[in-house]
Each structure stands twice: as structure tokens, then as C-alpha cells.
């Protein structure tokens, strides 16, 4: 079964990438319990499920090493990602309250922890899905030549942009 799955993915990588995106939308839809598009236990649960599904696909395809899920590579990636998580949290903070700090109200620590965990998992989810899975699948198809790598990067960037199009319609 695993061999058949790998053959299918190698033969139809773009179709598989869109299938992964549809799975992501489906899982996200299952866990939409409130109106907040960026935070809450529902978003956290959905992101964990999406990440686990992508890790499962990586395992099925034998792409753990290529995806950086080795001891040193994974830890290094998390460490290098910390500044980007901080920037993302600050950007979301400013987007939610603006720059008028006189309107700032203190939130409970549990809210801040949940918000931080949500921001971390959104980033991790996107990295595992787009860089680890989609980019490696496209790399398998288009090869290790410079042209093949460029094509894989451009297609994964296009897919990444397309999955964010619904944000224009469903987020304020």
C-alpha cells in the first residue's frame, strides 16, 4: 500500500499537493468553533491535526530526512525560527490593538499562552506542510537540477499563496 502511495505521489505530485491543501481546508473547517480566525482551542486542535497528517504523509513517502526531521536539523530549525515567531506574535498583537497603547487592556496569562501556542503552531503547520511536504514532493518530481529546484520552489510558493486566498474573504 505504501509503495502504491509513493508511486501515485511521484506520478501526480501537483495533484497530491492540492489534495493536501484540500485536507487542510477540511480539517480547518471541522475545528471552526468560534469567530476568531487566528486563535483558540479550535485553531490549536486543527493545526495539530494538520501537522500530524503532514508528518504521516512524510513518513509514508520516506521523506523524514529530507524534511529535516533529524535530531540536529529539527532542533536547529526551531531555534532559527524563534525570531520569526516573535515577529509574528508582535505583528498579530499590533494588528489586533493597533499602535494606540492607551487602549491596551491586560489579558489573563492563559490567554497569552494560548495565543503564543497558536502562533507557534500556525508557523509550524505551514512549515511542515509547505516546506517539508509540498516542496520535497515537488523536488522528487522535478529533480535536483537547478531548473528543477527553481520549478519546485515556484510551484510551492504558488500553492502557498493560493491556500491563503480564502483569508481575503473570511478574515477582517
Protein Blocks (a to p, Z undefined) as FASTA:
>chain_A
ZZmmmmmmmmmmmlmmmmmmmmmmmmmmmmmmbfbfkgcjklmmmmmmmmmmmmmmmmmn
opmmmnopafklmmmmmmmmmmmmmmmmmmmmmmmnojalklpccddfklmmmmmmmmmm
mmmmmmmmmmmmmmmmmmmmnojafklmmmmmmmmmmmmmmmmmmmmmmpZZ
